[in-house]
């Protein structure tokens, strides 16, 4: 027997309570009547106490009751051996599509069930299903977990070496980036899809694209961009600072690459993005010149740190010579070799604010000389709703299929275990025993009290 929470056994210290109660047995003195006390001299008074256990059965029952309560807190269980050779295989299928799957693969499923295979819902928990569920037409629930995650989780439920028939489509967007590894034998039964062509309009960074998807690929074609609004960018720099020329060069490269019109320092109208390249605090007039929900990129000041390091941008290391210490708790976008913030992002005053703790200057870092500079500014200038997946789309209408030659899984070579273990809880047994002991203890205690009253 093992315990899930052994610390619960500390409750056994409570055994001292019934022991003290039963040992503290003080008997009342008896009065003895005699005929004459003339010859009796005065003697000193003395009292005595008797530490003696009279009700051994009650003591044992009460101690056992406390022991069982301590066991319940510790949650005991037994490891039960189960034969692995006789363990039936599994049939994995989403409950929502079980009626359709059974209609097209009824011979295969009937044959497997006769061999002892069990049907399980391909979802969290892998609940058992029966053929009665094929008559139910349930609304399909959106499952955000990929096939990869669910197949990996099945390792905790399926015995090693067991055969598993998996009925599912081969949609590429249902698989994760890594191949799942498990020890059971998977047989993938692909489902035929009737509708294999789809199209939709995608919006990204202010542009519209027509997406066309088929089992082999998904293509995007930019639509007429005549209705696209230009991106207005305001740049402020104080005299003596020439950082703006590097930003302007990067903006021109972004405009050329994306075919988006970028207007720098527009004479009229509000700016979509503002670059504050100054050691001074951002002025209220400059903030007000940015449209609501716009972007403000500002220089920050603080304690100067001139320890050589590097800027970590998407896994690339760029030499860093100087930076300012950051005390902000905002989200880190760029960091140095020690994890210190170089660029952070937060939202305040209806603006998306980027705080830069270095400078766009070769004396501070080599970012402006690196080709990564344009790519690093792209998500800031061409803002997207989901910047973490900048440039990628995961659309449910994507019809791409996993190639037939593509390996779906990585199977771990394991011999089928002849025996497996399963934890069997003893909670119900202990509750029943505790109830019986408590009932017996109450009956004996009541009888003792009745006899005491009669005497």
Residue, then its C-alpha position, 0 to 999 in steps of 0.5 A: x500500500x502506498x500513499x498519494x499524500x504521505x504528509x496526511x499521516x501526521x494526523x496520527x499524532x491525534x492518537x494521544x487524545x483518546x489515550x490521555x482521556x482513558x488514562x485519566x481515570x480518577x475514582x471517587x472515594x468511598x465512605x465507610x460507616x463504623x460504630x465508634x470513632x472514640x479510639x481513632x486518632x486524627x490522621x493526615x488527609x491523603x488523596x490518590x488518583x488511579x491511572x488505569x485503562x478500564x475500557x480497552x475495547x473503546x480505546x482501541x476502536x477510537x484509535x482505529x477510527x483516528x488511524x483510518x481518518x489519517x489514512x483518508x487524508x493520505x489517500x492510500x492506493x494499491x498498485x494492481x497488476x494488469x495483464x498486457x497481452x489480453x489488453x484490447x486495442x483502441x479505435x480513436x475517432x472524434x465523437x462528433x463525426x462517429x456516425x459518418x465514420x461508422x457509415x463509411x467504415x462499418x465493416x472495419x469497425x464491426x470487425x475490430x469490435x468483435x476482436x475486443x477493440x474499444x472505441x474512444x473519443x479522440x478528445x481530452x480524456x478519451x472517453x469510451x464510446x459505444x455503437x449507440x453513439x453512432x445514432x447521435x447527431x451532436x454539434x461538433x465542438x471546436x477543438x483547439x488541440x492539435x492531433x499531435x498534442x492528443x496523440x502524445x497525451x494518449x501515451x498515458x492511457x494506452x498500454x505500450x504495444x497496443x494497436x490503435x486505429x485512428x480515423x481522421x482527416x489529414x488536414x495540415x493545420x491539425x498537426x503541430x510542428x513536432x512529430x509525436x512520439x509514443x509506444x503504441x502501434x498507430x494505424x492511420x485511417x484517412x477520411x475522404x473529404x468531399x470539399x477540397x477547395x476553398x477561398x476566402x479574403x484575408x486582411x493583413x497589415x491593412x491590405x486585402x488578399x484573396x486566398x485559394x486553398x487546395x490539398x497541395x497548397x494555399x496561395x495569396x493574391x493581393x487585391x486592388x490596392x487603390x483603396x489602401x490608405x497611406x501610412x503617415x509617420x512623424x519623426x522628431x529629433x533634436x539638433x545634434x542627433x542624426x538617428x533619423x536618417x537611419x529610420x528614414x532609410x529603413x522606412x523607404x526599404x519597407x515601403x519598397x518591399x510591401x508596395x505601401x505608400x509611406x508619408x514621412x512628416x505629413x503636413x496635414x492630418x494625424x500620424x499613424x506612427x510617431x518616432x520620438x528620437x530625443x533625450x527629452x521627454x515626449x511633448x504633449x503636442x507630439x502625442x496629440x499629433x498621433x491618431x488614437x490607437x496609433x503607435x509611439x516609438x520613443x527613446x528612454x533615459x536612465x542609468x547609462x550601462x556601457x558593458x559590452x553585450x548584444x541585442x537578441x532579435x529573433x535569435x540573432x545577436x547584434x553587437x551592443x555597446x551602450x544602453x540605459x537601465x530599464x526599470x519598466x515591467x512592460x513586455x520585452x520585445x528585444x533584450x540583451x545577453x543578460x535578459x535586460x530590456x532593450x525594447x518594451x511595449x505597453x499601451x497608455x493614453x490610447x497609444x501603443x508605446x514602444x520604449x527603446x533603451x538604446x539609440x539608433x546610432x553606430x556608437x551605441x549598437x550595430x543594429x542600423x548597419x545590420x540587414x535585420x534592422x528593416x525586418x525588426x521595424x516591420x511589425x512596428x510600421x506595418x502593424x498586424x493584429x497578431x504580431x507574434x505570428x507576423x506574416x503567417x495565417x492559420x485559417x480554418x478553411x485551409x485545405x492543405x493535406x499532409x503528404x502521403x510520403x510524410x511521416x505522421x508520427x515517431x514510434x518508440x520501439x518498445x516490446x509489449x509489456x506482459x504486465x502493466x500496473x494500475x493504481x487502485x484507490x482504497x478510499x471507499x473501503x476505508x470509508x466503510x470500515x470507518x463507518x462500521x467502527x464509528x457505529x460500534x464505538x457509539x453503541x458501546x459508549x451508549x451502553x456504558x453510559x446507561x449502566x453508569x446511570x443505573x448504578 
